[in-house]
Amino acid sequence: MPDIPLTLACGDYDRTRALHEGSVRPEGVSLTCLRLPVEEIFFRMARFAEFDAAELSLSSYLLTLDAEARGRFVAIPVFPSRSFRHNGIYLHAGSGIDKPGDLVGRTVGVAEYQLTAAVWIRGILAEHHGVPVDSVRYRTGGLHQPGRVEKIRLDLPESVDITSIPPDRTLSDMLERGEIDALYTPRVPRCFRDGAPTVRRLFETPREVEAEYFRRTGVFPVMHTVVLRREVYEAHPWVAMSLRKAFEEARLDALHDIDDTAALRHMLPWLTEEVRHTRELMGEDYWTYGLDDANTTAVETLTRYSHEQGLARRPFLAAELFAPEALETVLV
């Protein structure tokens, strides 16, 4: 029987490069791998389900599920994007905000309310810093390009004050000018990157704050997962495990390559020291797939935050979100 054709849209990472280059091939699959910006992938998959399989924001995936955890997509427990998010809170220097609690009652920009990064930031601020989700006014729109809208229709509680910014404005410019007090964003705003004196981070040493958060919680936040269109999965349920194994092989290739000190594979002069520092804090294999205890905690923290913020229909258990075939390990 010939391999089945499958189109996968996924970001360009060290941990997916072997799939893009074809040195790792999923069993039984003739893979066409599209290397696209994640915003484009998410928009095209969430709106039109264009790809057989795709990287997808974990928050967006939760919004596609009904109360019985069924929807147009089925995920596999692969997490190509993970990131601590204390570093993604920016302030106007004249806002008078000196500590997290000062955000209460303020106006905050977010590109989209349902962005996974924004869900994590709001959840962390609410749970650990006394900033209730509905204590902030949210203004949505493009970070650097005007006109961005929510890619998925939301039905939020009336207690959430949320409005779009003018269609000709950007959040970065509004923050620099003090038209919003703060900004929650996964991307560094241009105003901060360019050194605007009116913009700073809430946490001036975010790495230290994030390391302490990990020590206390054990959570390495999950941003994205990988989904299959349900009709593809139901026609070929074995594809879930085939893709899971291929992503795992590509991940291990990257994990091994990062230890090659003869010629640095990444343009980071102190890469070896960074890896050592990370492993001292997070363990030897710090970016895992599957649902071990740590990943289950991270995923279920996000699902709880999503539900508390008026997004997910309920706080799903991690095991409900993924193809059961891709959760089992074959022992020999």
Buried (B, 14 or more C-beta within 10 A) or exposed (E): EEEBEBBBBBBEBBBBBBBBEEEBBBEBBEBEBBBBEBBEBBBBBBEEBBBBBBBBBBBBBBBBBEEEBEBEBBBBBBBBBBBBBBBBBBBBEEBEBEEBEBBEEBBBBBBBBBBBBBBBBBBBBBBEEEBEBBBBBBBBBBBBEBEBEBBBEEEBEEEBEBEBBEEEBBBBBBBBEEBBBBBBBBEBBBBBEEEBEBBBBBBEEBEEBBBEBBEEBEBBBBBBBBBBBBEBBEEBBBBBBBBBBBBBBBBBBBBEBBEEEEEEBEEEEEBBEEBEEBEEEBEEEBBBBBBEEBBBBBBBBBBBBBBBBBBBBBBBEBBBBBBEBBBEEEEE
